[in-house]
Each structure stands twice: as C-alpha cells, then as structure tokens.
Amino acid sequence: MANIAIGSAAPDFEAPLADGSAFRLNEQRGRMVVLYFYPKDDTSGCTAEAIDFTQLKPEFEKAGASVIGISPDSAKKHTKFAEKHGLKHDLVADEERSAIEAYGFWVEKSMYGRKYMGVERATVLVGPDGNILHIWPKVKVPGHAQEVLEVVKSHGTAAA
C-alpha cells in the first residue's frame, strides 16, 4: 500500500464501466468517491461486499458520495454480476490493473502455501478536492460498507 497516503492526491485513472461507458476519477471532483477494490466478481466475499454497498447506496448519495467497485474482471462479467445480484452502483473493469496498481492493491498473496499475485480487498475515500481522505487496507467484509458510510458522513460534505 505504499502508493497512496491520506492527504495525497488520489491517482487519476480511466477505465470502462459495466455499461461500456468510461469512468474517469478526475470527472468526479466536487463530491466524495468511495473506491472499493475487490478480487473477483461472484465470489462469496465480493458478492456480500457489493450487496452491502448497493443496499447503502441511497445513504451514500444523501451524504454526497458515489460508490465505485473496482476489480480486474471484464465489463461483461461485471454486467452479469450486477444483474444477478441487483447491484445498483457502478463497477469498473480494470482488466489492465492500472488503477489497482496505481493505488498499490496488486499484492503478493498466499493460499495453502502457494504464493500468487492478486487484488487486496481495500477501500479508499477520495474527497471532493481529489485528495485521499481515508484508506481501509485489508478489508474484512462484515460491517465494512456501514463503517465507510459513517466516515463519509463524518466528513460533512453532504449534498444540499
């Protein structure tokens, strides 16, 4: 996670959304953006996290924040994932891992003694000025979306 720090400028990126349009972080200035990085569509933890963020989407919007999920899956996979689980927030297809790597969440992992590269489940809150307000590394899913919402609310830039 050495790539980013609270108070520093959030690395800008452009990547396709599930609907085929492009997401550009720099176009989100003026509002908070929750970027949650997750390993893979349709796995149990990633599904639970996405559903939690979807259920809280109206509260995030009321607090002045957008929620964006980011994984290395394709836009086509994201579309199936979103339709299957009724997801209401945007999913970025970072197949080249440019955003994931820019934020430092492409890491060496280990399972059953085997080492491999993968996405660290993490969340970053980007402020209206484009600077990083909060970082949640190595996220545990239960209660995480609610915790993020509380931090968003504490920054008090609710939309009028």
C-alpha positions as CSV (number, residue, x, y, z in Angstrom):
1,M,0.0,0.0,0.0
2,A,3.0,2.3,-0.3
3,N,1.5,4.1,-3.4
4,I,-1.0,6.3,-1.6
5,A,-1.4,8.2,1.7
6,I,-4.1,10.2,3.4
7,G,-4.0,13.8,2.2
8,S,-2.2,13.0,-1.1
9,A,-3.8,13.4,-4.5
10,A,-5.7,10.3,-5.5
11,P,-4.2,8.7,-8.6
12,D,-6.4,9.5,-11.5
13,F,-7.5,6.8,-13.8
14,E,-9.9,6.0,-16.6
15,A,-11.5,2.5,-17.1
16,P,-14.6,1.1,-18.6
17,L,-17.8,0.7,-16.6
18,A,-20.1,-2.4,-16.8
19,D,-22.3,-0.4,-19.2
20,G,-19.4,0.2,-21.6
21,S,-19.1,3.9,-20.8
22,A,-15.8,5.3,-19.3
23,F,-15.3,6.2,-15.7
24,R,-12.8,9.0,-15.1
25,L,-11.9,9.8,-11.5
26,N,-11.0,13.4,-12.3
27,E,-14.6,13.9,-13.6
28,Q,-15.9,13.3,-10.0
29,R,-14.4,16.5,-8.5
30,G,-16.8,18.2,-6.2
31,R,-18.1,15.1,-4.5
32,M,-16.7,12.3,-2.4
33,V,-16.0,9.0,-4.2
34,V,-15.7,5.6,-2.4
35,L,-13.4,3.3,-4.4
36,Y,-13.7,-0.2,-3.2
37,F,-11.2,-2.7,-4.7
38,Y,-12.2,-6.3,-4.7
39,P,-10.6,-9.5,-6.2
40,K,-13.3,-11.2,-8.3
41,D,-17.0,-11.0,-9.3
42,D,-19.4,-13.6,-7.9
43,T,-17.2,-15.0,-5.1
44,S,-18.8,-15.1,-1.7
45,G,-16.9,-12.2,0.0
46,C,-17.0,-10.0,-3.1
47,T,-20.7,-10.6,-3.6
48,A,-21.5,-9.8,0.1
49,E,-19.5,-6.6,-0.1
50,A,-21.2,-5.5,-3.3
51,I,-24.6,-6.2,-2.0
52,D,-23.8,-4.2,1.2
53,F,-22.7,-1.2,-0.8
54,T,-25.8,-1.4,-3.0
55,Q,-28.1,-1.5,0.0
56,L,-26.5,1.6,1.4
57,K,-26.3,3.5,-1.9
58,P,-29.1,5.9,-1.1
59,E,-27.4,6.9,2.1
60,F,-24.1,7.4,0.4
61,E,-25.8,9.6,-2.2
62,K,-27.5,11.6,0.5
63,A,-24.1,12.1,2.2
64,G,-22.6,13.4,-1.1
65,A,-20.6,10.3,-2.2
66,S,-20.5,8.0,-5.2
67,V,-19.6,4.3,-4.7
68,I,-17.5,2.6,-7.3
69,G,-16.4,-1.1,-7.2
70,I,-13.1,-2.0,-9.0
71,S,-11.8,-5.4,-9.9
72,P,-9.8,-6.9,-12.8
73,D,-12.9,-8.6,-14.2
74,S,-14.2,-7.6,-17.6
75,A,-17.2,-5.2,-18.2
76,K,-19.1,-8.2,-19.5
77,K,-18.5,-10.1,-16.2
78,H,-19.5,-7.0,-14.2
79,T,-22.8,-6.7,-16.1
80,K,-23.7,-10.4,-15.3
81,F,-22.6,-9.9,-11.7
82,A,-24.7,-6.7,-11.3
83,E,-27.7,-8.2,-13.0
84,K,-27.5,-11.5,-11.0
85,H,-27.3,-9.7,-7.6
86,G,-29.3,-6.5,-8.3
87,L,-26.3,-4.2,-7.8
88,K,-27.1,-0.5,-8.2
89,H,-23.6,1.1,-8.1
90,D,-21.0,1.3,-10.8
91,L,-18.4,-1.4,-11.3
92,V,-15.1,-0.5,-13.1
93,A,-13.5,-3.1,-15.3
94,D,-9.8,-2.7,-14.5
95,E,-8.5,-5.5,-16.7
96,E,-5.1,-3.9,-17.2
97,R,-5.0,-3.3,-13.4
98,S,-3.9,0.3,-13.9
99,A,-6.0,1.7,-11.1
100,I,-5.4,-1.4,-8.8
101,E,-1.6,-1.0,-9.3
102,A,-1.7,2.8,-9.0
103,Y,-3.3,2.5,-5.6
104,G,-1.0,-0.3,-4.5
105,F,-3.5,-3.0,-4.1
106,W,-2.0,-5.6,-6.6
107,V,-0.1,-7.6,-4.0
108,E,1.5,-11.0,-3.3
109,K,-0.9,-13.3,-1.6
110,S,-0.6,-16.7,-0.2
111,M,-3.1,-19.6,0.0
112,Y,-2.2,-23.1,1.2
113,G,1.5,-22.2,1.0
114,R,1.2,-21.1,-2.7
115,K,2.2,-17.5,-3.5
116,Y,0.4,-15.6,-6.2
117,M,-0.4,-12.0,-7.2
118,G,-3.9,-10.7,-6.6
119,V,-6.1,-7.8,-5.5
120,E,-6.0,-6.8,-1.8
121,R,-9.6,-6.1,-0.7
122,A,-9.3,-2.4,0.2
123,T,-11.3,0.8,0.1
124,V,-10.3,4.4,-0.4
125,L,-12.4,7.5,0.2
126,V,-11.5,10.4,-2.2
127,G,-12.6,13.9,-1.2
128,P,-14.3,16.5,-3.4
129,D,-10.9,18.1,-4.0
130,G,-9.4,14.8,-5.4
131,N,-7.3,14.1,-2.3
132,I,-7.5,10.9,-0.2
133,L,-9.5,11.3,3.0
134,H,-9.4,7.7,4.3
135,I,-7.9,4.3,3.5
136,W,-9.1,0.9,4.6
137,P,-6.5,-1.7,3.8
138,K,-7.1,-5.5,4.1
139,V,-10.8,-5.1,4.5
140,K,-13.0,-7.7,6.3
141,V,-16.4,-7.6,4.6
142,P,-18.9,-7.8,7.6
143,G,-19.9,-4.3,8.6
144,H,-17.4,-2.6,6.2
145,A,-19.8,-0.7,4.0
146,Q,-21.6,0.7,7.1
147,E,-18.2,1.8,8.5
148,V,-17.3,3.5,5.3
149,L,-20.7,5.3,5.3
150,E,-20.1,6.6,8.8
151,V,-16.7,8.0,7.8
152,V,-18.3,9.6,4.7
153,K,-21.0,11.2,6.9
154,S,-18.3,12.5,9.3
155,H,-16.7,14.5,6.5
156,G,-19.9,16.5,6.4
157,T,-19.9,17.5,2.7
158,A,-23.5,16.4,2.3
159,A,-25.2,17.4,-0.9
160,A,-27.6,20.2,-0.4
